[in-house]
């Protein structure tokens, strides 16, 4: 649905994007991560056809960005969605529906899908930032888009609303929509996306599933062993671990050693009450891959 091939974008002497290749398939949810200034917004603008790439090629649903077929296939939700404060949510959605050649009567169903049915006839000027984001999402859903480009889409949403937002994205992905979302909320995207793409200083430094990135990074896996109080000392000695809080033993291992370490722990039988395996978090991986451009 989206293919970026060796995309470079320069602004004067500054290379905002350097030889970036990225693809998003139908039904795939890809998180685009990067620090401020990494090139995320520039990449999204080139995908949307708002600015041209200096080098490389981008195809959206088989068309070039900005062409009619690409525009019809794409929906965009910016970080700070802005709407006319004097209009109600229903009136604002009706405007966008008419612009897309669809009946204004669909506004109510769209607002209900994003949880705004109770506020549909209130003026947007009375909405919270989170509610305005929901209006933006409702607008993005018009016309069953095949590619959704979302820039910090959960900004201003409370935890329950964020979960509901990702539930909607899951439904869209199951229906075949390709989703590219930029976010600083690493904990969210860790659990709700299929692939992670990391930009650093305009370069794509990682692009794979979370499991594959963990293997590639080679960061240590932490294992927390809860031992019986009367056996914790012996457990710590046998596992060569660190005793913590009297009844816990902490140890680390590599990905390749994980199964053998768990086998050692299982061999202790009744001396062990519980085991928790803690793999590197997405924040750990983000830091690891981002730092590689500084070396």
N, C-alpha and C positions, 0 to 999 in steps of 0.2 A: 504493500500500500504506500509506503514511503521509502525511497532510496536516496541516500546522499552519497555521492561518489567523489572522494578526494576534494572536498569543498574547502576552499580558502577564501577568506574575506579580509581585505585590507582597508584601513582608513588612514590615508596618507602613508606614514612610515610604520604604522601599527598594524600587526597581523592579529586580528581578533579571532580568526579561525585559521588553523594550519592543517591542511590535508586531512580533513575529517571525513571518514566513511562510516555511515550508520544506516541501518535498515529497520523498519518496523513492519511486521507482517499482520495480516488480518487476524483479529482476535488476540493480539499480543499487547501486553501492558509494559512499556519501557519507561523506567525512571531516568531522567537526565539530571545528574548531580554535578555540582561544581561551586567553588567559592564565588563571591561577587567579583565580576570582571573576568570570569573564566571563559565566557563566550556563549553561555546558554541562551540568553535573550537574542544575541546576534544570529545563532543557528535557527532559532524559532522564527525570527523575522525573515530569514532567507527561505525557509520552508513555506511560509505564508505568502511569499512573493512581495513583501513590503520593501525589501531591499535586495538587490541582485548580488549573487556570489561573484567574486572576482575571478576565481578559477573553479573548475569542477562542474558537476552536474547534479541536479536535484529533480526527482520525478515524484509526483503525487498522483496516485491512481493512474499512472501512465502518462500524465501530462506535466508540463513545466509549471512551476509556481506562478500564480497570477493568471494562468489561462482559465477559461470558463469551467472546464471539466475539473480542474484542481480546486477552484473556489467552491464549486458545488459539492465536492466530496469532503471539504474540510470545515471543521468548527474550531473556534478559538475562544479561550477564556483567559483574560489577563489577570494579573495578581490583584489589581484594584479596579473592579468593574464599576463604571460610572453610568448612571441613568438619570433621566429628567426627574427631579424631586417632586414635581407637581403631579406627575402621572401615578396612577395606581399600578401595582404589579401586573394586573390583568391588562390594563391599557398599554403598558410598555411592551408586554409580550405580543399583544395584538398588532402593534406597529411592526415588530420584527417578522411576525408571521406574514403580514401583507407584503413586506419587502421580499420575502422568499416565495411569494406566490401561493401561500397556503391560507386557508380560512382562519379568521381571527377567533373563531369558536374553539380552536384547539388550545387556547391560552390556559383555560381552567385545568385541563388534564396535565399540561406541562408543569404548572405551578403545584398541582397536587403531587406529581412525581418527585418534586424536590422539597416537599414538606411545607409549602407556603399557601395551602388552600385556605387556611384561616385568615391570612393577611392579604389575600388576593385583591381586595377592594380598598386597602389602605394606601395612602400616598407613600411613594418610595422614600420621600424625605423623612418619614418617621421610622424607616427600617434601620436596623443595626448593620454593621459591616458584614457580619455573617449572613444576614438575610439578603443583602445586595449580592453577595457571592452566589447565593442560591438562585436569584433572578438570572445572574450571568450563566449559571449552569443550565437553567431552563432554556435560555436563549440559544445556548450551544447545542441543545438537543433537537432543535428544529430541523426537520428534514432528514432525520436518521443519518447523521454524518458517518462517513466511512473512515475518516481520520480525525481524531480529536487531539488538539494541541493545547495543553493546559499549563499555564505559568503560575506556580504557587497557588493551586486552586483551593486549598483548604485554609488559606490565610483568613483569620478572623472567625473561624468556625470552632465551636466548642467540641469536646471529645465525642459526644453522641452524634453531633452533626457530621463530624469527620467520618465516623464509621458508616453512617448512612450514605455519605457522599461516595465512599469507596464501594459500598454495596451497589450503587447505581453504575459505577464504572465496571464492576464485575459483570453486571447484566449486559452492558453495552459490549464488552469483550466477548461474552458468550454469543451475542448476536452477530459477531464478526467485525466490530469496529476495532481499528488500530488506535492505540492510545500512547501518546508521548507526553509525559508530564514532568515538569521541573519542580523540584521541592527541596527545601532545607530540612524538612521534617523526616529525618532518616529512619526513625523508628516506624513511621507509617509505611513508607515505601518498602521497607525491608520485608514486611509481611504481605503486601498487597500488589506487588508487581512481579513480572516474569523475568525481567532482565534489568541489569544495572549498567548504565553508561556514565562514565565519569570524565568530565572535561577539566583540564587544568592548563591555564595560560593558552587557551585556544586549541589545545591538542587533546585528542581522545586517548586517555591513558588506560582506560579499562572499558570492556564491553562484553559482558557475559552474565550467566546466571549467578546468583549469590553463592551457590555451592561451588561452582567452578572458580569464582574469584577467591574463595577461601582456600582452595587447593593451590591456586597460582601464587597467592600471597605468602603461603607458608608460615602464617602467624601461629603462635602456640594456642593450643586448646586447653582450657582450664577445666579441671575436674574437682568437684567438691564431694568428699566422702563423709557421710555422717556415721560415726562409729558409736558403739555402746560405751558409756562412760568408763566402764571397767576394762575396756580393750583398746581405747584410743591411742595410748602410748605404743602398744604393740603394733597397731595398724600403721601408725606414722612411721615406725621403724621399718616394717616390712615393705611399705610402699615408697620409702625414702621421700616422704612428703612433709609438709609443714603443718604443725598442730595449731589450730585456731579455735579460740573460744572454748577450750576444754574438751569438746566432743567432735570437732570437725577437723578433717585432714585435707589440706589443699595440695594439689600437684598439677603440673603441666606436662603436655606431651605434644608431639607433632601429629599431623593428620595420619601419617603412615603407622604411627605407634599406638593409635587410639584403641584399636581392637585388642591388642596384646595387653595394654594397661587395664582395660575393662575386664579382661580375662583374669589378671592378677587380683583385681578387686573381688570378682565373683568367687575366686578360690578361697577367699577368707570367710566365706559362708556366714555363719551366725554372728560374727564379729561386726558385720556391717548392717546398718539400719536403712540407709538410703544412699543414692548416688545421683549427682546432677552433673551433666556434661554441658559446658558453656563454650560454644564455638566463638570465634572472633565476630564481633558485631559489625554491622554495616558501617558504623562510625569508625571502627578500627580499620576496616578495609579502605574507606574513603581517605583517611589520613595516610595510610600506607601508599596507595597508588598516587595520590596528589603530590606527596613528597618526592616521588621519583623524578619529577620534572625539575626539582631544585638541585639535584645532584649532578 
